[in-house]
Amino acid sequence: MNTQTEHAAFKPGNTKLIAAGIAAALIVIGAIAADTKVVKIGSEHDVREQAFSPETYGVQEFPKIQADVEKRAVDAATLSSAVLADKKAAGEKYGVATSTGPVMPVSFTGTFGTRKSNYNDIKIDGLPADVTVRVQTGPAINGTDLRDATGAIAFGQFTNQIEYQDAGSAINNEMKKAVLAGIDAEALTGKTASIVGVFKLINPKNWLVTPVKVDVK
């Protein structure tokens, strides 16, 4: 480099331009840093930042649903009398409203009868003879009664209808792992069990219970 070029590079005006450029770069870097959030892997924020995982959601939510249902469960004989006397009033008193009917928490002890498809009939002392109760025992668990049982899970919490439906299926799947995995549904006929669960109140004389707890005697 010749002397003239060297002198031009270090003119006061050029130095100011270089300093201004460095300052601008530092401002940009600072803005990026300020907008960057450090998230610990496995933390609550980490879960939110990731794409929706039905499996993770089911694991997180089923224990909460189980605890809530167990806390609010109404004895089947008491609930049956209430829904037969006034379906609407019973739903408002004991259930959680949905667009197709309230989801009712119930507890009972009964004797398993016939197995049909994915459920078992069960006979419960204290219920009228014309009230039929069935318990979903898998392998398929149908419906979204568990998802809707507490009223705490709403469509607005999800990106779209597919995620909302996947959440319901994931909760059902987690229930199967936590509650039904050790039960031979084909061998339940004639056995007594204490059950806590939920059903959608559509027909007061026909309950399809999705369990959150099954204790086979």
C-alpha positions in Angstrom: 0.0 0.0 0.0 1.3 3.4 -0.9 1.6 6.3 1.6 -1.4 8.2 0.1 -3.7 5.2 0.5 -2.6 4.6 4.1 -3.2 8.2 4.9 -6.7 8.1 3.3 -7.7 5.0 5.3 -7.0 6.8 8.6 -8.5 10.1 7.9 -10.6 11.4 10.8 -13.8 11.2 8.6 -13.2 7.6 7.7 -12.6 6.7 11.4 -15.9 8.2 12.3 -17.7 6.2 9.6 -16.1 3.0 10.9 -17.1 3.8 14.5 -20.7 4.5 13.4 -20.8 1.2 11.6 -19.6 -0.7 14.7 -22.1 1.1 16.8 -24.9 0.2 14.5 -23.8 -3.4 14.5 -23.8 -3.5 18.3 -27.3 -2.0 18.4 -28.6 -4.8 16.1 -26.8 -7.5 18.2 -28.3 -6.0 21.3 -31.8 -6.0 19.9 -31.5 -9.6 18.9 -30.2 -10.5 22.4 -33.0 -8.6 24.0 -35.6 -10.5 21.9 -34.0 -13.9 22.6 -35.4 -16.0 25.4 -33.3 -18.7 27.1 -35.5 -21.7 27.7 -34.5 -24.6 29.9 -35.1 -28.0 28.2 -38.0 -29.7 29.8 -39.4 -26.6 31.4 -43.0 -25.3 30.9 -41.9 -22.8 28.3 -40.0 -25.4 26.5 -43.2 -27.5 26.1 -45.1 -24.5 24.8 -42.4 -23.6 22.3 -42.4 -27.1 20.7 -45.0 -28.4 18.3 -48.1 -29.9 20.0 -47.4 -33.5 21.2 -50.6 -35.4 22.0 -48.6 -38.0 23.9 -47.0 -35.4 26.2 -50.4 -33.7 26.6 -52.1 -36.9 27.7 -49.4 -37.7 30.2 -49.7 -34.2 31.7 -53.5 -33.9 31.8 -54.9 -37.3 32.7 -53.7 -37.2 36.4 -55.4 -33.8 36.8 -58.6 -35.1 35.3 -58.5 -38.2 37.4 -58.0 -36.3 40.6 -60.9 -33.8 39.7 -63.3 -36.6 38.9 -62.5 -38.6 42.0 -63.1 -35.5 44.1 -66.5 -34.7 42.5 -67.8 -38.2 41.9 -71.4 -38.8 43.0 -72.7 -42.2 44.3 -74.5 -43.9 41.4 -77.7 -44.4 43.4 -77.9 -40.7 44.4 -77.1 -39.6 40.8 -79.6 -42.0 39.3 -82.4 -40.7 41.5 -81.5 -37.1 40.6 -81.3 -37.6 36.8 -84.5 -39.6 36.7 -86.3 -36.9 38.7 -85.0 -33.9 36.7 -82.4 -34.5 34.1 -81.7 -30.8 33.5 -81.3 -29.9 37.1 -79.1 -32.9 37.8 -76.9 -32.0 34.9 -76.5 -28.4 36.2 -75.8 -29.5 39.8 -73.4 -32.4 39.2 -72.1 -32.2 35.6 -69.9 -30.1 33.4 -71.8 -28.7 30.4 -70.9 -29.6 26.8 -72.6 -28.9 23.5 -74.1 -32.5 23.5 -75.0 -32.8 27.2 -73.3 -32.6 30.6 -70.5 -34.9 31.6 -71.3 -36.5 34.9 -68.8 -37.8 37.5 -70.0 -41.0 39.2 -68.7 -43.7 41.6 -70.1 -47.2 42.3 -69.4 -50.8 43.2 -71.0 -53.5 41.0 -70.6 -56.9 39.4 -69.5 -57.1 35.8 -71.8 -58.9 33.3 -71.6 -59.5 29.6 -68.7 -58.2 27.6 -69.6 -56.6 24.2 -67.1 -55.1 21.9 -65.1 -52.5 23.9 -67.2 -52.4 27.1 -68.7 -54.5 29.9 -72.1 -54.3 31.4 -72.2 -53.9 35.1 -74.9 -54.5 37.7 -75.1 -51.9 40.5 -77.1 -52.4 43.7 -79.4 -49.5 44.4 -80.1 -48.6 40.8 -83.5 -49.2 39.1 -83.6 -52.4 37.0 -84.3 -50.3 33.9 -81.1 -48.3 34.2 -78.3 -49.8 32.1 -74.7 -49.1 33.0 -71.8 -50.0 30.8 -68.1 -49.4 31.4 -65.6 -48.8 28.7 -62.8 -51.4 29.2 -61.0 -51.2 25.8 -59.1 -51.8 23.8 -60.8 -48.9 22.1 -62.0 -46.0 24.3 -64.5 -43.8 22.4 -65.6 -40.3 22.9 -64.2 -37.2 24.6 -65.8 -37.5 28.0 -62.5 -37.5 29.8 -61.3 -34.4 28.0 -64.5 -32.6 28.7 -65.0 -33.8 32.3 -63.5 -30.9 34.1 -64.4 -27.9 32.0 -60.8 -26.8 32.1 -59.9 -27.9 28.6 -61.4 -25.7 25.8 -61.1 -25.5 22.0 -59.5 -22.1 22.2 -56.4 -23.6 23.8 -55.5 -25.4 20.6 -54.4 -24.4 17.1 -57.2 -26.2 15.4 -59.9 -28.9 15.6 -57.4 -31.7 14.8 -55.3 -30.8 17.8 -58.4 -30.6 20.0 -59.5 -34.1 18.9 -56.0 -35.4 19.3 -55.9 -34.1 22.9 -59.0 -36.1 23.7 -57.6 -39.3 22.1 -54.3 -38.8 24.0 -56.1 -38.5 27.3 -58.0 -41.7 26.6 -54.8 -43.5 25.7 -53.1 -42.4 28.9 -56.1 -43.6 30.9 -55.8 -47.0 29.3 -52.1 -47.1 30.3 -52.7 -45.9 33.9 -56.0 -47.6 34.7 -56.8 -50.5 32.3 -53.3 -51.9 31.4 -53.3 -54.5 34.2 -57.0 -55.6 33.7 -58.0 -58.6 31.6 -61.3 -57.2 30.2 -62.2 -60.6 28.8 -62.1 -62.2 32.3 -64.2 -59.5 34.1 -67.6 -61.3 33.9 -68.8 -62.1 37.4 -66.1 -60.1 39.1 -66.9 -57.2 41.5 -65.2 -53.8 41.1 -65.3 -50.4 42.5 -65.2 -47.8 39.8 -65.0 -44.0 39.5 -65.6 -42.4 36.1 -67.7 -40.1 33.9 -70.5 -40.4 31.4 -72.3 -38.0 29.1 -75.9 -37.5 30.3 -78.0 -38.0 27.2 -80.3 -40.9 28.2 -80.9 -41.0 32.0 -81.5 -44.7 31.8 -78.4 -45.6 29.7 -74.9 -44.7 31.0 -71.6 -45.4 29.1 -69.0 -44.8 31.8 -65.4 -44.0 30.9 -63.4 -44.9 34.0 -60.6 -43.0 35.8 -60.2 -45.6 38.5 -61.0 -49.4 38.5 -60.4 -51.5 41.5 -61.3 -55.2 40.8 -61.9 -57.2 43.9 
